[in-house]
Amino acid sequence: MVHKLHKNDESVEALVIGSGFGGAVAALRLGQAGINTVVLERGRRWQITPAQNTFATPHNPDGRAAWLSPATIFGQPIDVHTGVMETLVEDGIIVLNGAGVGGGSLVYNSIIYQPIPELFQKVFPGSISYDEMDTVYYPRVHSILQPSPIPPDILNTIYYDTTRLFIQHATQAGFRNHLLELAVDWNIVREEINGTKVQSTIVGDHWWGINSGAKKSLDRNYLSQAEKTGFVEILPLHVAVEIAETSEAGYWVSCHQINESGEVVEQKSFRCRYLFLAAGSMGTSKLLVKAKATGSLPRLNDYVGKFWSSNGDTIATRSNLPPVSGKGGPAGAVLENFDDLDRPIVLINLENWASPEGTQQCLGLGLPSQSGTFTYDASTDSVKLHYPRETQLMVDTEKTYKTLDSKNAISTKTPMTEMKFYTPTTTNRPAPETDVVINVSSMRKTSQKEN
Ligand SMILES: Cc1cc2nc3c(=O)[nH]c(=O)nc-3n(C[C@H](O)[C@H](O)[C@H](O)COP(=O)(O)OP(=O)(O)OC[C@H]3O[C@@H](n4cnc5c(N)ncnc54)[C@H](O)[C@@H]3O)c2cc1C
């Protein structure tokens, strides 16, 4: 079923849906190639202001913290707003997504982490060359985001004592480890430390954006450069709802323009020659699965909506530690357990504002053994992800923590790690049947019941 064009359709050469990592890169390169491009982004803009209060903070949350939800991910009641973080409760998994101009970069931990070739090749098909990524594409991204590790003068402050401890423990336990490359402006962090900018990075206030402006989110590099080419227009608060192939060569996209409360204020449609789907792995999969089911993209193959995978993320709290209390972030160092390359585990310390003294928040990453499938329900015109239970990854991650903890025991204290379980309390959706394990990393959260 090929879509017929309508005279009210706006015409553009290229259309990009989503303005996160995928969409921002596409927009910049299209703009540089002189191709007229429109970027549809469902969320709003998040400009850092001199008042340094762009984002909601955990101590004083409001609607800016969550995408169209009456509660934050931690269950705090808020007004319904087109906030920066979406929590999707799917069947067997919870997925977190950024929402806004800049996508996931608004909420991410700024970690720019290049995999080793052996692991890259396990995940990506042979047609993508690691060597080419290593020599061309990773350096290209670095040249724009300019990530760097925590500089020594900042690492040595009290705000980063937990990172220092993590490195010390990883070394003591015999794991290779190093500081992470972070897309952070450390001069702004210095200003946070000397009191000329609002404290945000150094107090672990990074979940819903960093108010001091230290985070190098995509709206401030790729997207602003794309707009400067003069060929790229970004339309915030535009939600793509349907995509179709047209009878002429090209595509048709229908979207809802919404206000900051999420109400539809206008229906719009676009036709384009080139269509780039960059609505995140959830948003893009949902658009494609619907298009496949309704026949609006008749050439899609049967793999659409299958083999979706989590990032293999877990969250944990280490406790019983020496009296460290720094919450400096948005991340610190990584410990790499690559003893078995079929089941690699890395742990990263990610402090946040809520960590009591003597504790440490960590993120684990591994290769998930499961994959999920999306289904379309015509009666509700909605798409749902179904994700099976993941246990091996949890066992492997826990094992690495056990080694880390036991090798750092002193006569009076043994560090302990508890893998964390959350029950999201967003009230606009049915509660999940099980407790849900946060499995973050690209802040994907896998859900399983604790064994
Ligand atoms: C809390 C958190 C922390 C993270 N930390 C890190 C980290 O430190 N390092 C790292 O490498 N990765 C991290 N990630 C993961 C990383 O953010 C994602 O892998 C990355 O953002 C994916 O890029 P993307 O372009 O596919 O999607 P996104 O960046 O999610 O962009 C998709 C965009 O599409 C928009 N969109 C969705 N649906 C529609 C629609 N129908 N119409 C219009 N627009 C739409 C969304 O609002 C969003 O802006 C983190 C993720 C989260 C949630």
The ligand as an SDF file (V2000), in Angstrom:
LIG
                    3D

 53 58  0  0  0  0  0  0  0  0999 V2000
   20.4080    8.1950   31.4090 C   0  0  0  0  0  0  0  0  0  0  0  0
   21.2600    7.7390   30.2490 C   0  0  0  0  0  0  0  0  0  0  0  0
   22.6470    7.7740   30.3590 C   0  0  0  0  0  0  0  0  0  0  0  0
   23.4340    7.3570   29.2890 C   0  0  0  0  0  0  0  0  0  0  0  0
   24.7950    7.4700   29.3450 N   0  0  0  0  0  0  0  0  0  0  0  0
   25.5640    7.1340   28.2750 C   0  0  0  0  0  0  0  0  0  0  0  0
   26.9470    7.3680   28.2690 C   0  0  0  0  0  0  0  0  0  0  0  0
   27.5030    7.9290   29.2000 O   0  0  0  0  0  0  0  0  0  0  0  0
   27.6540    6.9820   27.1660 N   0  0  0  0  0  0  0  0  0  0  0  0
   27.0610    6.4060   26.0870 C   0  0  0  0  0  0  0  0  0  0  0  0
   27.7500    6.0640   25.1120 O   0  0  0  0  0  0  0  0  0  0  0  0
   25.7400    6.2130   26.0490 N   0  0  0  0  0  0  0  0  0  0  0  0
   24.9920    6.5990   27.1010 C   0  0  0  0  0  0  0  0  0  0  0  0
   23.6320    6.4780   27.0500 N   0  0  0  0  0  0  0  0  0  0  0  0
   23.0650    5.8900   25.8380 C   0  0  0  0  0  0  0  0  0  0  0  0
   22.9700    6.8790   24.7110 C   0  0  0  0  0  0  0  0  0  0  0  0
   22.3490    8.0430   25.1970 O   0  0  0  0  0  0  0  0  0  0  0  0
   22.1780    6.2380   23.5670 C   0  0  0  0  0  0  0  0  0  0  0  0
   22.8170    5.0680   23.1250 O   0  0  0  0  0  0  0  0  0  0  0  0
   22.0690    7.2070   22.4180 C   0  0  0  0  0  0  0  0  0  0  0  0
   21.4240    8.3800   22.8460 O   0  0  0  0  0  0  0  0  0  0  0  0
   21.3100    6.5770   21.2590 C   0  0  0  0  0  0  0  0  0  0  0  0
   21.3290    7.4870   20.1770 O   0  0  0  0  0  0  0  0  0  0  0  0
   20.1120    7.5160   19.1580 P   0  0  0  0  0  0  0  0  0  0  0  0
   20.3830    8.5890   18.1940 O   0  0  0  0  0  0  0  0  0  0  0  0
   19.8780    6.1480   18.6610 O   0  0  0  0  0  0  0  0  0  0  0  0
   18.8370    7.8690   20.0490 O   0  0  0  0  0  0  0  0  0  0  0  0
   18.5610    9.1150   21.0060 P   0  0  0  0  0  0  0  0  0  0  0  0
   19.8190    9.8180   21.3660 O   0  0  0  0  0  0  0  0  0  0  0  0
   17.7000    8.5830   22.0990 O   0  0  0  0  0  0  0  0  0  0  0  0
   17.7220   10.0950   20.0970 O   0  0  0  0  0  0  0  0  0  0  0  0
   16.4490    9.8020   19.6420 C   0  0  0  0  0  0  0  0  0  0  0  0
   15.6930   11.1150   19.5230 C   0  0  0  0  0  0  0  0  0  0  0  0
   14.5080   10.8700   18.8060 O   0  0  0  0  0  0  0  0  0  0  0  0
   13.4320   11.5590   19.4140 C   0  0  0  0  0  0  0  0  0  0  0  0
   12.2160   10.8510   19.0500 N   0  0  0  0  0  0  0  0  0  0  0  0
   11.8070    9.6230   19.4640 C   0  0  0  0  0  0  0  0  0  0  0  0
   10.6590    9.2850   18.8750 N   0  0  0  0  0  0  0  0  0  0  0  0
   10.3300   10.3240   18.0570 C   0  0  0  0  0  0  0  0  0  0  0  0
    9.2560   10.5640   17.1780 C   0  0  0  0  0  0  0  0  0  0  0  0
    8.2840    9.6560   16.9980 N   0  0  0  0  0  0  0  0  0  0  0  0
    9.2100   11.7480   16.5050 N   0  0  0  0  0  0  0  0  0  0  0  0
   10.1890   12.6780   16.6800 C   0  0  0  0  0  0  0  0  0  0  0  0
   11.2450   12.4880   17.5070 N   0  0  0  0  0  0  0  0  0  0  0  0
   11.3110   11.3260   18.1640 C   0  0  0  0  0  0  0  0  0  0  0  0
   13.7700   11.5190   20.8900 C   0  0  0  0  0  0  0  0  0  0  0  0
   13.1210   12.5570   21.6110 O   0  0  0  0  0  0  0  0  0  0  0  0
   15.2830   11.6910   20.8640 C   0  0  0  0  0  0  0  0  0  0  0  0
   15.6540   13.0500   20.9110 O   0  0  0  0  0  0  0  0  0  0  0  0
   22.8200    6.8880   28.1080 C   0  0  0  0  0  0  0  0  0  0  0  0
   21.4220    6.8560   28.0090 C   0  0  0  0  0  0  0  0  0  0  0  0
   20.6410    7.2860   29.0570 C   0  0  0  0  0  0  0  0  0  0  0  0
   19.1450    7.2460   28.9030 C   0  0  0  0  0  0  0  0  0  0  0  0
  1  2  1  0
  2  3  1  0
  2 52  2  0
  3  4  2  0
  4  5  1  0
  4 50  1  0
  5  6  2  0
  6  7  1  0
  6 13  1  0
  7  8  2  0
  7  9  1  0
  9 10  1  0
 10 11  2  0
 10 12  1  0
 12 13  2  0
 13 14  1  0
 14 15  1  0
 14 50  1  0
 15 16  1  0
 16 17  1  0
 16 18  1  0
 18 19  1  0
 18 20  1  0
 20 21  1  0
 20 22  1  0
 22 23  1  0
 23 24  1  0
 24 25  2  0
 24 26  1  0
 24 27  1  0
 27 28  1  0
 28 29  2  0
 28 30  1  0
 28 31  1  0
 31 32  1  0
 32 33  1  0
 33 34  1  0
 33 48  1  0
 34 35  1  0
 35 36  1  0
 35 46  1  0
 36 37  1  0
 36 45  1  0
 37 38  2  0
 38 39  1  0
 39 40  1  0
 39 45  2  0
 40 41  1  0
 40 42  2  0
 42 43  1  0
 43 44  2  0
 44 45  1  0
 46 47  1  0
 46 48  1  0
 48 49  1  0
 50 51  2  0
 51 52  1  0
 52 53  1  0
M  END
$$$$
